[in-house]
Amino acid sequence: DLRIEWFKMEGKNEGAGKTIGELEVRQRTGASIIAGIRDDDTVINPGPSYLISPGTTLVIAGKKNNIKLLKEILL
């Protein structure tokens, strides 16, 4: 079943300061980041060059186990 979850990045997270492409999100997890929200700026369907900064809230879509894998990479 498809799930959509929100995940807030913090400075201590391993994925902070990296791009979606560097983390190879889809290839490694099967989940997709469908939006990034930072301050008042929302990026829908961010591409591989999107920088995941501390304070960014990611909107993630995928199956439960795929989302779990993605969170492990981000942490």
N, C-alpha and C positions, 0 to 999 in steps of 0.2 A: 504494500500500500504506500502511496505517495504521502510524504509528510513535508511540512514546511515549518522550520524552526528559526528563531532569532538567536544570534550568538554575539555577545559584546566582547570585543577584543580589549585586553588590558596590556600595559607595557611589559609585564612579565611573561606574556604568552610568547611561545616560540615562533609563531607565525607573524607576529607584529614586525613591521618594517620590511616585509617581503611582498612580492607581487603574487597574484593568482598563478601566473605562469611559472614562477620560481617554485612554487609549492606543488605544481602539477596536480591541481585539485581533482579534475575529472578523471585523469588517467590513473591516479593512485587510489581514489575513493569511490568513483561512480556517482558522487553527489555533485550538485551544481550550486554555485553562489549566484543567486538570481538578483540580488541587490546589495548595495553597500550604502550605509547611512552614516554620515559624519557631520555633526553640527546640523546646519539647515540644508545640507547638500545630499541629495539622494541620487545614486547612479543605478539605473535599471540595467540589468544584464551586463555587468562589468566585464571587460575583456581581460586578456592575460597580463596586460601591463598595469592593471589596477593595483595600486599600493594599499596594502592592508595596514593602516596605522592604528596605534593605540587609541581607543575611544570610538573606533568604528564598530557599528553594529552590522553584522552580516546576516542576510536572509538566505537561508540554505534550503534547498529542495532535494529530496531523494528518499530512498527507503531507509528505515530505521537504522539498519546496520551500516549503510553507506554514510549516513550523517554522523554516526558514532566514530567511524574511521576519520572523517574530516575533522571532527573536534579534537581527536587525538593528535592529528598533524598540527592543528592550530595551537594547541596547548604546549 
